[in-house]
Amino acid sequence: MSVDLKQNQALGLLHNTALDIVRDATPDGMADLSMRQLSILLIVYLETPPHTVRGLAYRLNVTKPVITRALDTMGKAGLLTRRRDTQDGRNVIIQRTVAGALYVERLGDLVIEKARVLPR
């Protein structure tokens, strides 16, 4: 499905979605994630696993410590977990959680809601 948006509409959609996320950043609301953290979360939840720290670092063109710091924050929020790869102990596998799946679902619903009220 293709959606035609003007530049100001696309930016307005991003702006309004980001505002709602920031406003709802409470312990029981949506986590206020950085763009890097959000990118990692969406890769893990929207793309076929497995996902590794090494793979995410390569994909985002950052170092493994950068990914580790982002995962630390998201792990504290319960959005992702990590475990050592049993077949290759050098790899750390990123795993989805129920809380993370609910966050991504809620984010998708929020984007749809904001898109419905875009000015024409």
C-alpha positions, 0 to 999 in steps of 0.5 A: 500500500502506498501513501502519498504525503506532502513533506509538511504532512510527513513531518507533522505526523512524526512531530505529533507522534513524538509529542504524544510519546514524550507526553505519555512517558510515565512508568505505566505509559510509553517509554520515551526512547531515543531515535537510536533506541526506537530504531533498534526496537523496530528492527527487533520487532519488525524484522525476522530474528535472530538479532545480535548486538554485532548485527545491530551495530553493523546495521546502524553503523555504530559500535557494539558499546553504543548498542549495549548502552541502548539495550541496557536502557530498553532492558530496564524498561522491559522492552527487550532481553539479551542472552548469550548464543549457546552455539557461539558464546561471542554473540549476544542474542536480542530477544523480544518481550511481551512488554516490548511487543505491546509497546510496538503495537501501541506505537503502531496504533498511535501512528495510525491515529495521528495519520487519520487526523492529518490536514489534507 
